[in-house]
């Protein structure tokens, strides 16, 4: 049997996905980003090809990567150490900040 999803239910579901991004605080992310600057540059542009640029990346991508580093799903000794103390809110705020940089 096929299930029909109403447009209202789909819109509601999508709004929940967007809510987590909208709830992030760019200014708090900026305040947290100081430690990131050593490798990723003060404006999210890395001074070295060894480390990726963070400026302009999609917030959802940055959140996933930081959560994966924190959970040791993605392994890197330095990034694991940097991500471990971050809360989900910290990660959302950092991701929103770097995503806001162009």
N, CA, C and O atoms as a Tinker XYZ file with bonds, in Angstrom:
   408  protein
     1  N      0.833000   -1.162000    0.000000    73     2
     2  CA     0.000000    0.000000    0.000000    64     1     3
     3  C      0.894000    1.246000    0.000000    63     2     4     5
     4  O      1.851000    1.339000    0.768000    81     3
     5  N      0.567000    2.184000   -0.862000    73     3     6
     6  CA     1.330000    3.421000   -0.941000    64     5     7
     7  C      0.809000    4.415000    0.090000    63     6     8     9
     8  O     -0.394000    4.522000    0.326000    81     7
     9  N      1.742000    5.132000    0.691000    73     7    10
    10  CA     1.348000    6.171000    1.635000    64     9    11
    11  C      1.458000    7.517000    0.939000    63    10    12    13
    12  O      2.402000    7.771000    0.191000    81    11
    13  N      0.500000    8.356000    1.190000    73    11    14
    14  CA     0.516000    9.693000    0.607000    64    13    15
    15  C      0.903000   10.672000    1.707000    63    14    16    17
    16  O      0.279000   10.715000    2.767000    81    15
    17  N      1.931000   11.448000    1.441000    73    15    18
    18  CA     2.387000   12.446000    2.390000    64    17    19
    19  C      1.804000   13.778000    1.959000    63    18    20    21
    20  O      1.969000   14.204000    0.816000    81    19
    21  N      1.132000   14.420000    2.875000    73    19    22
    22  CA     0.536000   15.704000    2.531000    64    21    23
    23  C      1.616000   16.771000    2.415000    63    22    24    25
    24  O      2.680000   16.669000    3.027000    81    23
    25  N      1.331000   17.776000    1.634000    73    23    26
    26  CA     2.259000   18.885000    1.462000    64    25    27
    27  C      2.525000   19.567000    2.792000    63    26    28    29
    28  O      3.648000   19.999000    3.049000    81    27
    29  N      1.517000   19.670000    3.636000    73    27    30
    30  CA     1.668000   20.291000    4.951000    64    29    31
    31  C      2.645000   19.516000    5.824000    63    30    32    33
    32  O      3.486000   20.116000    6.493000    81    31
    33  N      2.545000   18.196000    5.826000    73    31    34
    34  CA     3.452000   17.372000    6.628000    64    33    35
    35  C      4.879000   17.481000    6.112000    63    34    36    37
    36  O      5.827000   17.539000    6.895000    81    35
    37  N      5.028000   17.508000    4.803000    73    35    38
    38  CA     6.358000   17.648000    4.215000    64    37    39
    39  C      6.954000   19.008000    4.546000    63    38    40    41
    40  O      8.132000   19.099000    4.892000    81    39
    41  N      6.166000   20.053000    4.446000    73    39    42
    42  CA     6.641000   21.401000    4.773000    64    41    43
    43  C      7.047000   21.475000    6.233000    63    42    44    45
    44  O      8.080000   22.059000    6.560000    81    43
    45  N      6.247000   20.891000    7.114000    73    43    46
    46  CA     6.556000   20.884000    8.537000    64    45    47
    47  C      7.878000   20.159000    8.795000    63    46    48    49
    48  O      8.724000   20.653000    9.541000    81    47
    49  N      8.053000   19.001000    8.185000    73    47    50
    50  CA     9.281000   18.233000    8.356000    64    49    51
    51  C     10.486000   19.028000    7.871000    63    50    52    53
    52  O     11.507000   19.086000    8.557000    81    51
    53  N     10.377000   19.632000    6.710000    73    51    54
    54  CA    11.487000   20.422000    6.184000    64    53    55
    55  C     11.774000   21.633000    7.055000    63    54    56    57
    56  O     12.931000   22.035000    7.175000    81    55
    57  N     10.763000   22.220000    7.661000    73    55    58
    58  CA    10.987000   23.369000    8.533000    64    57    59
    59  C     11.761000   22.954000    9.773000    63    58    60    61
    60  O     12.531000   23.753000   10.307000    81    59
    61  N     11.578000   21.728000   10.246000    73    59    62
    62  CA    12.348000   21.249000   11.391000    64    61    63
    63  C     13.816000   21.112000   11.037000    63    62    64    65
    64  O     14.683000   21.422000   11.853000    81    63
    65  N     14.101000   20.654000    9.839000    73    63    66
    66  CA    15.479000   20.528000    9.388000    64    65    67
    67  C     16.127000   21.902000    9.335000    63    66    68    69
    68  O     17.255000   22.071000    9.799000    81    67
    69  N     15.438000   22.876000    8.781000    73    67    70
    70  CA    15.977000   24.219000    8.667000    64    69    71
    71  C     16.044000   24.928000   10.003000    63    70    72    73
    72  O     16.854000   25.841000   10.169000    81    71
    73  N     15.218000   24.538000   10.962000    73    71    74
    74  CA    15.205000   25.196000   12.263000    64    73    75
    75  C     16.550000   25.068000   12.956000    63    74    76    77
    76  O     17.020000   26.031000   13.562000    81    75
    77  N     17.180000   23.901000   12.882000    73    75    78
    78  CA    18.454000   23.725000   13.572000    64    77    79
    79  C     19.520000   24.658000   13.011000    63    78    80    81
    80  O     20.363000   25.154000   13.758000    81    79
    81  N     19.490000   24.901000   11.710000    73    79    82
    82  CA    20.451000   25.825000   11.117000    64    81    83
    83  C     20.104000   27.258000   11.505000    63    82    84    85
    84  O     20.989000   28.050000   11.828000    81    83
    85  N     18.803000   27.590000   11.471000    73    83    86
    86  CA    18.378000   28.946000   11.790000    64    85    87
    87  C     18.628000   29.276000   13.255000    63    86    88    89
    88  O     18.847000   30.439000   13.595000    81    87
    89  N     18.599000   28.272000   14.127000    73    87    90
    90  CA    18.766000   28.504000   15.550000    64    89    91
    91  C     20.217000   28.764000   15.927000    63    90    92    93
    92  O     20.484000   29.229000   17.035000    81    91
    93  N     21.152000   28.480000   15.044000    73    91    94
    94  CA    22.564000   28.668000   15.344000    64    93    95
    95  C     22.881000   30.153000   15.458000    63    94    96    97
    96  O     22.260000   30.988000   14.800000    81    95
    97  N     23.862000   30.468000   16.305000    73    95    98
    98  CA    24.251000   31.844000   16.585000    64    97    99
    99  C     25.623000   32.114000   15.957000    63    98   100   101
   100  O     26.643000   31.614000   16.431000    81    99
   101  N     25.630000   32.899000   14.902000    73    99   102
   102  CA    26.868000   33.190000   14.174000    64   101   103
   103  C     27.883000   33.902000   15.070000    63   102   104   105
   104  O     29.076000   33.604000   15.012000    81   103
   105  N     27.422000   34.826000   15.887000    73   103   106
   106  CA    28.343000   35.564000   16.769000    64   105   107
   107  C     28.994000   34.646000   17.799000    63   106   108   109
   108  O     30.176000   34.800000   18.109000    81   107
   109  N     28.234000   33.699000   18.328000    73   107   110
   110  CA    28.817000   32.729000   19.260000    64   109   111
   111  C     29.824000   31.843000   18.527000    63   110   112   113
   112  O     30.872000   31.496000   19.073000    81   111
   113  N     29.497000   31.484000   17.298000    73   111   114
   114  CA    30.432000   30.700000   16.497000    64   113   115
   115  C     31.719000   31.455000   16.244000    63   114   116   117
   116  O     32.807000   30.883000   16.309000    81   115
   117  N     31.596000   32.736000   15.957000    73   115   118
   118  CA    32.783000   33.564000   15.736000    64   117   119
   119  C     33.646000   33.597000   16.994000    63   118   120   121
   120  O     34.870000   33.500000   16.916000    81   119
   121  N     33.000000   33.736000   18.155000    73   119   122
   122  CA    33.734000   33.765000   19.419000    64   121   123
   123  C     34.460000   32.443000   19.680000    63   122   124   125
   124  O     35.531000   32.434000   20.287000    81   123
   125  N     33.889000   31.341000   19.230000    73   123   126
   126  CA    34.500000   30.021000   19.425000    64   125   127
   127  C     35.589000   29.710000   18.399000    63   126   128   129
   128  O     36.386000   28.794000   18.600000    81   127
   129  N     35.625000   30.455000   17.319000    73   127   130
   130  CA    36.478000   30.092000   16.177000    64   129   131
   131  C     37.952000   30.430000   16.347000    63   130   132   133
   132  O     38.757000   30.101000   15.476000    81   131
   133  N     38.321000   31.070000   17.431000    73   131   134
   134  CA    39.720000   31.471000   17.623000    64   133   135
   135  C     40.711000   30.329000   17.501000    63   134   136   137
   136  O     41.769000   30.484000   16.890000    81   135
   137  N     40.376000   29.182000   18.077000    73   135   138
   138  CA    41.293000   28.043000   18.014000    64   137   139
   139  C     41.375000   27.460000   16.606000    63   138   140   141
   140  O     42.374000   26.842000   16.239000    81   139
   141  N     40.330000   27.658000   15.833000    73   139   142
   142  CA    40.309000   27.133000   14.464000    64   141   143
   143  C     41.288000   27.913000   13.570000    63   142   144   145
   144  O     41.838000   27.376000   12.609000    81   143
   145  N     41.486000   29.188000   13.915000    73   143   146
   146  CA    42.263000   30.092000   13.067000    64   145   147
   147  C     43.703000   29.647000   12.860000    63   146   148   149
   148  O     44.286000   29.931000   11.814000    81   147
   149  N     44.283000   28.964000   13.820000    73   147   150
   150  CA    45.680000   28.550000   13.695000    64   149   151
   151  C     45.915000   27.712000   12.435000    63   150   152   153
   152  O     46.943000   27.856000   11.774000    81   151
   153  N     44.989000   26.862000   12.115000    73   151   154
   154  CA    45.135000   26.001000   10.935000    64   153   155
   155  C     44.270000   26.452000    9.763000    63   154   156   157
   156  O     44.686000   26.376000    8.607000    81   155
   157  N     43.058000   26.925000   10.074000    73   155   158
   158  CA    42.088000   27.233000    9.024000    64   157   159
   159  C     42.023000   28.721000    8.689000    63   158   160   161
   160  O     41.204000   29.133000    7.867000    81   159
   161  N     42.876000   29.529000    9.316000    73   159   162
   162  CA    42.923000   30.956000    9.041000    64   161   163
   163  C     41.862000   31.730000    9.795000    63   162   164   165
   164  O     40.792000   31.192000   10.080000    81   163
   165  N     42.140000   32.995000   10.125000    73   163   166
   166  CA    41.206000   33.795000   10.913000    64   165   167
   167  C     39.873000   34.049000   10.210000    63   166   168   169
   168  O     38.868000   34.295000   10.878000    81   167
   169  N     39.843000   33.996000    8.906000    73   167   170
   170  CA    38.599000   34.189000    8.146000    64   169   171
   171  C     38.153000   32.892000    7.477000    63   170   172   173
   172  O     37.362000   32.913000    6.533000    81   171
   173  N     38.672000   31.746000    7.978000    73   171   174
   174  CA    38.266000   30.457000    7.437000    64   173   175
   175  C     38.967000   30.066000    6.149000    63   174   176   177
   176  O     38.600000   29.076000    5.516000    81   175
   177  N     39.983000   30.844000    5.754000    73   175   178
   178  CA    40.778000   30.519000    4.566000    64   177   179
   179  C     42.149000   30.061000    5.064000    63   178   180   181
   180  O     42.906000   30.839000    5.645000    81   179
   181  N     42.447000   28.807000    4.829000    73   179   182
   182  CA    43.664000   28.203000    5.351000    64   181   183
   183  C     44.922000   28.797000    4.712000    63   182   184   185
   184  O     44.967000   29.013000    3.501000    81   183
   185  N     45.936000   29.057000    5.530000    73   183   186
   186  CA    47.204000   29.541000    4.979000    64   185   187
   187  C     48.029000   28.421000    4.344000    63   186   188   189
   188  O     49.063000   28.686000    3.729000    81   187
   189  N     47.585000   27.189000    4.486000    73   187   190
   190  CA    48.342000   26.044000    3.985000    64   189   191
   191  C     47.417000   25.092000    3.226000    63   190   192   193
   192  O     46.260000   24.916000    3.608000    81   191
   193  N     47.917000   24.487000    2.166000    73   191   194
   194  CA    47.095000   23.498000    1.456000    64   193   195
   195  C     46.881000   22.218000    2.275000    63   194   196   197
   196  O     46.099000   21.349000    1.890000    81   195
   197  N     47.585000   22.117000    3.404000    73   195   198
   198  CA    47.421000   20.958000    4.284000    64   197   199
   199  C     46.046000   20.909000    4.939000    63   198   200   201
   200  O     45.535000   19.827000    5.230000    81   199
   201  N     45.445000   22.076000    5.173000    73   199   202
   202  CA    44.180000   22.165000    5.884000    64   201   203
   203  C     43.121000   22.795000    4.998000    63   202   204   205
   204  O     43.417000   23.709000    4.228000    81   203
   205  N     41.903000   22.319000    5.099000    73   203   206
   206  CA    40.847000   22.837000    4.218000    64   205   207
   207  C     40.356000   24.229000    4.616000    63   206   208   209
   208  O     40.439000   24.634000    5.776000    81   207
   209  N     39.846000   24.940000    3.623000    73   207   210
   210  CA    39.159000   26.208000    3.877000    64   209   211
   211  C     37.789000   25.873000    4.458000    63   210   212   213
   212  O     37.128000   24.933000    4.016000    81   211
   213  N     37.374000   26.649000    5.446000    73   211   214
   214  CA    36.065000   26.451000    6.057000    64   213   215
   215  C     35.070000   27.516000    5.607000    63   214   216   217
   216  O     33.861000   27.287000    5.620000    81   215
   217  N     35.573000   28.657000    5.216000    73   215   218
   218  CA    34.708000   29.771000    4.813000    64   217   219
   219  C     33.825000   29.364000    3.637000    63   218   220   221
   220  O     34.302000   28.840000    2.631000    81   219
   221  N     32.522000   29.618000    3.790000    73   219   222
   222  CA    31.589000   29.362000    2.702000    64   221   223
   223  C     31.131000   27.929000    2.555000    63   222   224   225
   224  O     30.297000   27.637000    1.698000    81   223
   225  N     31.659000   27.014000    3.378000    73   223   226
   226  CA    31.168000   25.630000    3.327000    64   225   227
   227  C     29.732000   25.610000    3.846000    63   226   228   229
   228  O     29.346000   26.492000    4.613000    81   227
   229  N     28.962000   24.653000    3.454000    73   227   230
   230  CA    27.588000   24.523000    3.941000    64   229   231
   231  C     27.608000   24.137000    5.423000    63   230   232   233
   232  O     28.398000   23.293000    5.846000    81   231
   233  N     26.729000   24.767000    6.200000    73   231   234
   234  CA    26.684000   24.526000    7.642000    64   233   235
   235  C     26.447000   23.053000    7.956000    63   234   236   237
   236  O     27.092000   22.505000    8.849000    81   235
   237  N     25.537000   22.405000    7.240000    73   235   238
   238  CA    25.239000   20.993000    7.513000    64   237   239
   239  C     26.476000   20.121000    7.308000    63   238   240   241
   240  O     26.708000   19.179000    8.066000    81   239
   241  N     27.264000   20.434000    6.286000    73   239   242
   242  CA    28.499000   19.679000    6.022000    64   241   243
   243  C     29.485000   19.860000    7.172000    63   242   244   245
   244  O     30.052000   18.888000    7.670000    81   243
   245  N     29.686000   21.119000    7.594000    73   243   246
   246  CA    30.621000   21.394000    8.679000    64   245   247
   247  C     30.171000   20.723000    9.973000    63   246   248   249
   248  O     30.991000   20.170000   10.706000    81   247
   249  N     28.880000   20.771000   10.253000    73   247   250
   250  CA    28.357000   20.115000   11.454000    64   249   251
   251  C     28.642000   18.620000   11.416000    63   250   252   253
   252  O     29.100000   18.044000   12.403000    81   251
   253  N     28.372000   18.001000   10.287000    73   251   254
   254  CA    28.594000   16.553000   10.184000    64   253   255
   255  C     30.058000   16.207000   10.404000    63   254   256   257
   256  O     30.377000   15.261000   11.125000    81   255
   257  N     30.950000   16.975000    9.784000    73   255   258
   258  CA    32.374000   16.685000    9.928000    64   257   259
   259  C     32.828000   16.834000   11.378000    63   258   260   261
   260  O     33.548000   15.980000   11.894000    81   259
   261  N     32.411000   17.915000   12.035000    73   259   262
   262  CA    32.813000   18.115000   13.433000    64   261   263
   263  C     32.241000   17.025000   14.334000    63   262   264   265
   264  O     32.928000   16.543000   15.235000    81   263
   265  N     31.012000   16.640000   14.104000    73   263   266
   266  CA    30.419000   15.568000   14.914000    64   265   267
   267  C     31.119000   14.241000   14.652000    63   266   268   269
   268  O     31.303000   13.444000   15.573000    81   267
   269  N     31.507000   13.998000   13.408000    73   267   270
   270  CA    32.241000   12.771000   13.087000    64   269   271
   271  C     33.625000   12.768000   13.732000    63   270   272   273
   272  O     34.075000   11.727000   14.212000    81   271
   273  N     34.307000   13.913000   13.753000    73   271   274
   274  CA    35.598000   14.000000   14.454000    64   273   275
   275  C     35.395000   13.764000   15.947000    63   274   276   277
   276  O     36.165000   13.037000   16.574000    81   275
   277  N     34.363000   14.376000   16.514000    73   275   278
   278  CA    34.094000   14.249000   17.950000    64   277   279
   279  C     33.812000   12.796000   18.328000    63   278   280   281
   280  O     34.230000   12.342000   19.393000    81   279
   281  N     33.116000   12.076000   17.476000    73   279   282
   282  CA    32.735000   10.686000   17.749000    64   281   283
   283  C     33.785000    9.680000   17.277000    63   282   284   285
   284  O     33.571000    8.473000   17.389000    81   283
   285  N     34.899000   10.152000   16.759000    73   283   286
   286  CA    35.954000    9.291000   16.206000    64   285   287
   287  C     35.483000    8.460000   15.026000    63   286   288   289
   288  O     36.061000    7.414000   14.732000    81   287
   289  N     34.434000    8.919000   14.344000    73   287   290
   290  CA    34.009000    8.290000   13.100000    64   289   291
   291  C     34.988000    8.716000   12.014000    63   290   292   293
   292  O     35.401000    7.910000   11.181000    81   291
   293  N     35.343000    9.966000   12.036000    73   291   294
   294  CA    36.391000   10.497000   11.157000    64   293   295
   295  C     37.595000   10.725000   12.043000    63   294   296   297
   296  O     37.501000   11.418000   13.056000    81   295
   297  N     38.717000   10.153000   11.676000    73   295   298
   298  CA    39.869000   10.157000   12.570000    64   297   299
   299  C     40.963000   11.118000   12.108000    63   298   300   301
   300  O     41.456000   11.054000   10.982000    81   299
   301  N     41.311000   11.996000   13.017000    73   299   302
   302  CA    42.446000   12.889000   12.866000    64   301   303
   303  C     42.807000   13.302000   14.279000    63   302   304   305
   304  O     41.963000   13.842000   14.994000    81   303
   305  N     44.045000   13.062000   14.700000    73   303   306
   306  CA    44.393000   13.336000   16.099000    64   305   307
   307  C     44.111000   14.783000   16.529000    63   306   308   309
   308  O     43.574000   15.010000   17.613000    81   307
   309  N     44.462000   15.739000   15.706000    73   307   310
   310  CA    44.268000   17.143000   16.079000    64   309   311
   311  C     42.788000   17.513000   16.075000    63   310   312   313
   312  O     42.297000   18.117000   17.029000    81   311
   313  N     42.078000   17.156000   15.015000    73   311   314
   314  CA    40.666000   17.532000   14.928000    64   313   315
   315  C     39.827000   16.786000   15.965000    63   314   316   317
   316  O     38.865000   17.340000   16.497000    81   315
   317  N     40.180000   15.550000   16.252000    73   315   318
   318  CA    39.472000   14.818000   17.296000    64   317   319
   319  C     39.605000   15.521000   18.630000    63   318   320   321
   320  O     38.629000   15.672000   19.365000    81   319
   321  N     40.820000   15.951000   18.937000    73   319   322
   322  CA    41.075000   16.660000   20.187000    64   321   323
   323  C     40.319000   17.996000   20.236000    63   322   324   325
   324  O     39.813000   18.383000   21.289000    81   323
   325  N     40.244000   18.691000   19.108000    73   323   326
   326  CA    39.563000   19.983000   19.061000    64   325   327
   327  C     38.041000   19.819000   19.150000    63   326   328   329
   328  O     37.362000   20.661000   19.738000    81   327
   329  N     37.510000   18.750000   18.574000    73   327   330
   330  CA    36.063000   18.573000   18.512000    64   329   331
   331  C     35.472000   17.935000   19.771000    63   330   332   333
   332  O     34.305000   18.167000   20.087000    81   331
   333  N     36.252000   17.145000   20.484000    73   331   334
   334  CA    35.718000   16.403000   21.648000    64   333   335
   335  C     34.990000   17.298000   22.654000    63   334   336   337
   336  O     33.896000   16.932000   23.086000    81   335
   337  N     35.539000   18.451000   23.048000    73   335   338
   338  CA    34.849000   19.245000   24.073000    64   337   339
   339  C     33.655000   20.061000   23.550000    63   338   340   341
   340  O     32.962000   20.702000   24.341000    81   339
   341  N     33.407000   20.049000   22.244000    73   339   342
   342  CA    32.341000   20.871000   21.676000    64   341   343
   343  C     30.968000   20.236000   21.892000    63   342   344   345
   344  O     30.786000   19.038000   21.679000    81   343
   345  N     30.019000   21.045000   22.314000    73   343   346
   346  CA    28.634000   20.592000   22.425000    64   345   347
   347  C     27.990000   20.658000   21.043000    63   346   348   349
   348  O     28.563000   21.232000   20.116000    81   347
   349  N     26.805000   20.073000   20.904000    73   347   350
   350  CA    26.080000   20.178000   19.637000    64   349   351
   351  C     25.803000   21.648000   19.307000    63   350   352   353
   352  O     25.871000   22.051000   18.146000    81   351
   353  N     25.493000   22.440000   20.328000    73   351   354
   354  CA    25.239000   23.871000   20.114000    64   353   355
   355  C     26.505000   24.584000   19.629000    63   354   356   357
   356  O     26.443000   25.406000   18.715000    81   355
   357  N     27.655000   24.269000   20.240000    73   355   358
   358  CA    28.921000   24.855000   19.797000    64   357   359
   359  C     29.181000   24.531000   18.333000    63   358   360   361
   360  O     29.575000   25.397000   17.553000    81   359
   361  N     28.957000   23.280000   17.975000    73   359   362
   362  CA    29.192000   22.837000   16.601000    64   361   363
   363  C     28.268000   23.565000   15.636000    63   362   364   365
   364  O     28.707000   24.016000   14.578000    81   363
   365  N     26.993000   23.684000   15.991000    73   363   366
   366  CA    26.043000   24.403000   15.131000    64   365   367
   367  C     26.460000   25.859000   14.973000    63   366   368   369
   368  O     26.370000   26.415000   13.878000    81   367
   369  N     26.915000   26.478000   16.055000    73   367   370
   370  CA    27.326000   27.877000   16.001000    64   369   371
   371  C     28.582000   28.059000   15.152000    63   370   372   373
   372  O     28.657000   28.988000   14.347000    81   371
   373  N     29.565000   27.181000   15.327000    73   371   374
   374  CA    30.773000   27.251000   14.495000    64   373   375
   375  C     30.430000   27.051000   13.020000    63   374   376   377
   376  O     30.922000   27.776000   12.156000    81   375
   377  N     29.589000   26.069000   12.745000    73   375   378
   378  CA    29.211000   25.787000   11.362000    64   377   379
   379  C     28.489000   26.982000   10.746000    63   378   380   381
   380  O     28.738000   27.338000    9.594000    81   379
   381  N     27.598000   27.595000   11.513000    73   379   382
   382  CA    26.879000   28.772000   11.011000    64   381   383
   383  C     27.838000   29.917000   10.740000    63   382   384   385
   384  O     27.701000   30.621000    9.740000    81   383
   385  N     28.801000   30.106000   11.620000    73   383   386
   386  CA    29.780000   31.183000   11.428000    64   385   387
   387  C     30.594000   30.966000   10.161000    63   386   388   389
   388  O     30.676000   31.860000    9.319000    81   387
   389  N     31.191000   29.801000   10.016000    73   387   390
   390  CA    32.029000   29.560000    8.828000    64   389   391
   391  C     31.201000   29.552000    7.545000    63   390   392   393
   392  O     31.676000   29.984000    6.495000    81   391
   393  N     29.971000   29.064000    7.626000    73   391   394
   394  CA    29.101000   29.084000    6.446000    64   393   395
   395  C     28.751000   30.517000    6.032000    63   394   396   397
   396  O     28.492000   30.788000    4.860000    81   395
   397  N     28.747000   31.418000    6.997000    73   395   398
   398  CA    28.388000   32.817000    6.701000    64   397   399
   399  C     29.521000   33.575000    6.030000    63   398   400   401
   400  O     29.293000   34.642000    5.460000    81   399
   401  N     30.719000   33.055000    6.085000    73   399   402
   402  CA    31.881000   33.727000    5.471000    64   401   403
   403  C     31.954000   33.389000    4.005000    63   402   404   405
   404  O     31.824000   32.224000    3.627000    81   403
   405  N     32.159000   34.379000    3.180000    73   403   406
   406  CA    32.231000   34.124000    1.738000    64   405   407
   407  C     33.574000   34.524000    1.207000    63   406   408
   408  O     33.832000   34.386000    0.011000    81   407
